[in-house]
Amino acid sequence: MKAPLEAPANSAIEEFLSQNLNVWLFRVVGGALLIAAWVYIALPNFGSVRFVADSLILVWLGAYVFVAGFNARRRSLTLEKKLRLTLIMRNMELESMATRDHLTHLFNRRHFFERLERELQNAKGFQRPLSVLIIDVHGMQEINDTHGHRVGDLVIASFGKFLLDQARASDLPARIGGDEFAVILPDTTEQAAQAAINRLVSALEKTTMFEKDNVEIKPSASIGAAGYPWNAGTEDEILRKAWSSMEEHRRTQQSLPLTNGASATAGTTTVTPNGPTSSSS
C-alpha cells in the first residue's frame, strides 16, 4: 500500500527549498544592485542636488528590495510550517498503518503483543492487576460461504466497532486473527474481567452485525480471560490460559439446553424471509 501523503510531502519539500533559495537571491542581488547603482549614478554627482535625488531613488529601491525579501521570508516560514505539519500527519498515518488492522481499525496482532509485554511490565512494576480477554466470533466460515466474503468482512468490521464501543478508554481492543479478537484490560482484577465478559455477552445478544435485504446476522462469540497476578505471570501464560478459558466458554455454550430439550450450538443467527436459521461455529 502506498503512503497517501508521500507526494504532498515531496512537493512541500521542493517548494520550501525553492522559496528559501529565492530569499537569499533577493538579498544578494538586491544589495549588489543597490550598491552598484549608487556608485555608478549618485556618487559622481556628490555635493549636488542630483546626488540627493539619485540617493532618494536608490533608497526607495532599497526599501523595495527589503520589503520583497521580507515577504519572501514570510512565505518561506509559512511553507516550512506547512511542511512540518504535512510530515507530522504523514508520520501519524504511517504509524496508524503499521499498528492498525485495515478492516476493523482496531490495533493489529503485532501491536497487541508489543503492548501486552509493556502493560505486563507496568503491572508488575506498580503491583497492579492486568487482564486479557480472548474472543472468538462464531460462524464466520458459514457467513462467508452463504453470503459471500464481502458480507463476512462487513460483519467483522461491525464486530470491531462493537468491541470498540464496549471498551473503556484505558482498554486496548485488537484483532489478532481472522475472526479472533483480544482486549487488554489494565488495572482489572479477575472479578472485573468476568464482569466485562458478562457485559460483552449480554450486549452481543442484543446487537445485529449485518442487516440488509431481509437478511439479519447476529453472530455469537466465545470469550475467555486470564491475567496477572491471579492466574499467570508471563505473556505466554496469560494467552495460553485465556485461550483455555475461551474454549471452556465455548463448550459451556454448546452444552446449554434449548427450551425444546435439544442442545445449543454456539454460532450465528441469520434471519431471512423464510425464517431464522442457526450456523454452528
Secondary structure, 3 states (H helix, E strand, C coil): CCCCCHHHHHHHHHHHHHHHHHHHHHHHHHHHHHHHHHHHHHHHHCCCHHHHHHHHHHHHHHHHHHHHHHHHHHHHHHHHHHHHHHHHHHHHHHHHHHHECCCCCCECHHHHHHHHHHHHHHHHHHCCCEEEEEEEECCHHHHHHHHCHHHHHHHHHHHHHHHHHHCCCCCEEEECCCCEEEEEEECCCHHHHHHHHHHHHHHHHCCCCEEECCEEEEECEEEEEEEECCCCCCHHHHHHHHHHHHHHHHHHHHHCECCCCCECCCEEEEEECCEEEEEEC
